[in-house]
Amino acid sequence: MYILASKNYGTLYVGVTNDLLERVTQHKSKINSGFTRQYAVDKLVYYEIYGGVEEAILREKKLKKWRREWKIRLIEEDNPEWCDLYFELIQCT
C-alpha cells in the first residue's frame, strides 16, 4: 500500500501493488493514463508492506476513506520532509 503526492501537501493518491518499485516507476514514467498522470502525482511519500494482498487492499480502502488531514499526518509521522522514498527503494535493490 502506498501514497503518492504531486508535491509537498499537494494532490494525494493511495494505491496498492505487489511490486512497489515497478509500480512507482510506471507512475514516474507516465506510462498509464489516468488520475496520477493528469495531476502529475508521482512522488512516493509513504508506503506499508504487507504479507498478503488482502491485507494491503483492506488498508488501501480504509485510507481512501480517510480525511486529507489524517493522510498528511500519517505521511509526516514517518516522512516529515516529504522526501521521495522512491530513491531509497532503488538503493535497496
QUIQUI-V147980 format. One record per residue. RES is the residue in three letters. BURIAL is b if it has 16 or more other C-alpha atoms within 10 Angstrom, else e. D_CENTER is the distance of its C-alpha to the mean C-alpha in whole Angstrom. Layout:
res = (RES:RES)
burial = (BURIAL:BURIAL)
d_center = (D_CENTER:D_CENTER)
This chain:
res = (MET:TYR:ILE:LEU:ALA:SER:LYS:ASN:TYR:GLY:THR:LEU:TYR:VAL:GLY:VAL:THR:ASN:ASP:LEU:LEU:GLU:ARG:VAL:THR:GLN:HIS:LYS:SER:LYS:ILE:ASN:SER:GLY:PHE:THR:ARG:GLN:TYR:ALA:VAL:ASP:LYS:LEU:VAL:TYR:TYR:GLU:ILE:TYR:GLY:GLY:VAL:GLU:GLU:ALA:ILE:LEU:ARG:GLU:LYS:LYS:LEU:LYS:LYS:TRP:ARG:ARG:GLU:TRP:LYS:ILE:ARG:LEU:ILE:GLU:GLU:ASP:ASN:PRO:GLU:TRP:CYS:ASP:LEU:TYR:PHE:GLU:LEU:ILE:GLN:CYS:THR)
burial = (b:b:b:b:b:b:b:e:e:e:e:b:b:b:b:b:e:e:e:b:e:e:e:b:e:e:b:b:e:b:e:e:e:e:e:b:b:e:e:b:b:b:b:b:b:b:b:e:e:e:e:e:e:e:e:b:b:e:b:b:e:e:b:e:e:e:e:e:e:e:b:b:e:e:b:e:e:e:e:e:e:b:e:b:b:b:e:e:e:e:e:e:e)
d_center = (7:3:2:3:7:10:12:13:13:13:11:8:6:6:6:8:10:13:12:9:11:12:10:8:12:12:10:12:15:15:16:16:17:15:13:11:14:16:14:13:9:8:7:5:6:5:6:9:12:14:18:18:16:18:16:12:13:15:12:10:13:14:11:12:15:14:16:14:16:15:11:12:14:12:10:13:15:13:12:15:15:11:12:10:9:10:13:14:13:15:18:17:18)
